[in-house]
C-alpha cells in the first residue's frame, strides 16, 4: 500500500471535498482519499505508486491545483 499527501490550493468547503474525492477515486489503483480542509491537504492511498502528474490532473479536473 502506498500513501502520499498532497497540498491542494483553493479547497474551502464540503463541495470542494466531494469534487476532489470523486475525481481522485477515478484514478486507477486509488483505494482511499482523505481531504483535510483545515490543512489544505489530500491523502491518497493506492495499491501502487501513482504518477504525480496523474494526481495533479485529477485535482485540476475538480477545479483545484496541487501545490508544487
Order of alpha helices (4+ residues) and beta strands (2+ residues): beta-alpha-beta-beta-alpha-beta
